[in-house]
């Protein structure tokens, strides 16, 4: 059971890292260099989505590690 959880955690971390690097190293510079309004709005919206996913992941990790944190008594 531990090996399955570790595999899923490592796979999730790898996918998040690949997605982050792909977004900031490949797509965002291309969108910003285009300079059209649609491309700039797409870069802004994609960055907002990336921030939401990042914060959600952080909250999930904290609540998994400490299930009673923030839940009251």
N, C-alpha and C positions, 0 to 999 in steps of 0.2 A: 504494500500500500504506500509506503514511504517513497519508493522508487517512482511510482505513478505520479504522486504529487510533485516530486522534484522535477520530473520530466515536463509536466504541465507548466510549472513555474518557469523553468528555463526556456521553454518554447514561447511562453507569453512574453518573457523579457526579450528574447531574440526578435520576435515580431514587432514589439514596441520600438526597439532600437532600430531595426531596419526601416520601419515606417517613419520614425523621427528623422533619421539620416536622409531617407529618400525625399521627405518633404522639404527639409531645410537646405539640403545640398544640391537638389536637382530641380524640384518644381518651383519653389519660391523664387530663386534667382531668375528662372526662365519667365515666370509671370511678371516679375518686376521689370525685367528688361524689355518686355513687350510694351508696357506703358499705357495700354488702353484702359479705359475705365472698367470694363468687364474683367480684365486680368487683375487689376488692382483690387477690385471687390472680391474676386475669387481668392486671391492671396490672403486678404483680410479674413474672409469667412473660413478658409482652411486653417489659418492660424488660430482662430477662435475655437474651431472644432478640436484642434490639437490640444489647446489649453484645457478645454472641458474634459477630454479623455484623460489628460495627465492628472488633473485634480481629482477626477473620479477614481482613477487608479490609486492615487495616494490615499484617498479616504478609504477605499476598499482594503488596502494593505493595513492601515491603522486599525480599522474596525476588526479585521481578521486577527491581528496580533493581540489586540486588547478589546475583547467583545463588550466589556462593561464600560469602556471609555465613552463619555458623552451620553450615556444612556440613563443617567440618573443614579439612583441608589442601587 
